[in-house]
Amino acid sequence: MLEQMKVPHPIPYQGSKRKLTPAILACFPPGSPRLIEPFAGSAAVTLAAAAREKASRFVIADLNAPLMDLWRAMIEDPDRITDQYRKLWHGQADREREFYDEVRDQFNKARQPEHLLFLLLRCVKAAVRYNANGEFNQSPDNRRRGMNPETLRHEIVGASRLLKGKTQVAAGDYREVLEDARPEDIVYMDPPYQGVCGDKDGRYIKGLSFEDFTRELRLLNERRISYVLSYDGRANDKVYGKPMPGDLDLFRIELDAGRSTQATFLGKDVTTYESLYLSPAMAERTGKVDTSRLTRRAQQTTLFDDPPVIEWPRNPIYQKSS
Ligand SMILES: C[S@@+](CC[C@H](N)C(=O)[O-])C[C@H]1O[C@@H](n2cnc3c(N)ncnc32)[C@H](O)[C@@H]1O
C-alpha cells in the first residue's frame, strides 16, 4: 500500500527536509492538482508528496542547473544513470582520492549528471559548494566510498516511478518558476536562509535577498497562491534567519527538528526547531492541519509547544510572525 511505502531519497543533500516531510505534508490539502517546489534540492518534499498522493502533478526547480539535469536523468532514464554511477563507483577502487579529484575536474568542465551524482554521494556532508568561478570545490569525505550502486539503483528507480510522466523539471530563479503558479496549485518553498545556509559560506551557488523574497511573497499573497514556506529556525535559544514580516499574515508553526548531531558530537544537548509558514490562502484551504502527524516525537516531527495550531481551525486567527 502506498501509505506504508518507504519514500525513496536518491541524493543526500545538506539541508534536506527529509525528516520533516510528515509534518510538512500534514499542512497540505489533499488531492491538489499540482505541487510546485522552486527550491527543490533533493526534492524530499515532492517525493514524499508523490508517495502519499498529495498532488497529481509536480514541478521541481532549482537555481543549480546541473542538479536539475541530474533530476531529469534520474526520472527519465534511471537505469542509464545508475549504470554510469556503477562504473564510476568501481573505477575509484584503491585510488579513491585521485579519482574523486578527476571526477570533480570532469564535472567542472562538462557538467555531466553522473559526475555530479558521484560527487554528491562522496563529498563532505553532502554539501554542494561552488567557488567564485562557479566550480564545484567540495572535498571528498575520505571515510566513505559513496552509496553502494545497488542501494542507489533502488532509490533512483523508486523516485523515477513516482515522478515519471507527471513532473516538469526546470532550472532557474524561483521568481520565474512562480510566475506560472495558479491558485489551485500548492507551492512548497525552502530557500537558503541567512545564518544557517546563506551566501556567505558558499553552500549554495547563489543566496537570495530577504527583501526580494518577501516582495515575492506579497505578490503571491495578492495572487491568492497557497504556499508553505520553511524559513527561519533556532537551536535552543539561538535564532537563525529573520522572522517573516507580520504584514504577510502568515500562519507560523514551529517544528521540533530533533537534536543537533553536530552539538551532540561536541557533548552539548541542543535541540533544533524549524519554522513553517502557511500563506493565508493555504491556511484557509487546508481547513485542518492533521495534528496527529505533527505530534509524533518518534518521527522527530513534533509540533513544538504552539497551542494556536492545536486550536486551529476552530479559531483560525493567523499567528502573525512579528
Ligand atoms: C535549503 S536548500 C533546499 C533543500 C530541499 N528542501 C531538500 O529537501 O533537499 C535551498 C535550495 O535553494 C536553491 N536556490 C538558491 N537560490 C535560489 C534561487 N534564487 N532560485 C531557486 N533556487 C535557489 C539552492 O541551490 C538549494 O538547492
The ligand as a MOL file (V3000), in Angstrom:
LIG
                    3D

  0  0  0     0  0            999 V3000
M  V30 BEGIN CTAB
M  V30 COUNTS 27 29 0 0 0
M  V30 BEGIN ATOM
M  V30 1 C 17.6770 24.5880 1.7140 0
M  V30 2 S 18.0480 24.0540 0.0840 0 CHG=1
M  V30 3 C 16.5850 23.1170 -0.3180 0
M  V30 4 C 16.6270 21.7300 0.2390 0
M  V30 5 C 15.4160 20.9140 -0.1410 0
M  V30 6 N 14.2210 21.3470 0.5320 0
M  V30 7 C 15.6540 19.4430 0.1700 0
M  V30 8 O 14.8710 18.8240 0.9060 0
M  V30 9 O 16.6540 18.9110 -0.3130 0 CHG=-1
M  V30 10 C 17.8550 25.5130 -0.8540 0
M  V30 11 C 17.9780 25.3320 -2.3650 0
M  V30 12 O 17.6880 26.5880 -2.9890 0
M  V30 13 C 18.4720 26.7040 -4.1550 0
M  V30 14 N 18.4990 28.1460 -4.5160 0
M  V30 15 C 19.2770 29.1290 -4.0050 0
M  V30 16 N 18.9290 30.3230 -4.5430 0
M  V30 17 C 17.9020 30.0880 -5.3950 0
M  V30 18 C 17.1250 30.9060 -6.2490 0
M  V30 19 N 17.3400 32.2330 -6.3310 0
M  V30 20 N 16.1470 30.3400 -7.0060 0
M  V30 21 C 15.9440 28.9850 -6.9530 0
M  V30 22 N 16.6710 28.1500 -6.1600 0
M  V30 23 C 17.6280 28.6880 -5.3910 0
M  V30 24 C 19.7920 26.0650 -3.7760 0
M  V30 25 O 20.5090 25.6310 -4.9250 0
M  V30 26 C 19.3480 24.9220 -2.8630 0
M  V30 27 O 19.2440 23.7120 -3.5610 0
M  V30 END ATOM
M  V30 BEGIN BOND
M  V30 1 1 1 2
M  V30 2 1 2 3
M  V30 3 1 2 10
M  V30 4 1 3 4
M  V30 5 1 4 5
M  V30 6 1 5 6
M  V30 7 1 5 7
M  V30 8 2 7 8
M  V30 9 1 7 9
M  V30 10 1 10 11
M  V30 11 1 11 12
M  V30 12 1 11 26
M  V30 13 1 12 13
M  V30 14 1 13 14
M  V30 15 1 13 24
M  V30 16 1 14 15
M  V30 17 1 14 23
M  V30 18 2 15 16
M  V30 19 1 16 17
M  V30 20 1 17 18
M  V30 21 2 17 23
M  V30 22 1 18 19
M  V30 23 2 18 20
M  V30 24 1 20 21
M  V30 25 2 21 22
M  V30 26 1 22 23
M  V30 27 1 24 25
M  V30 28 1 24 26
M  V30 29 1 26 27
M  V30 END BOND
M  V30 END CTAB
M  END
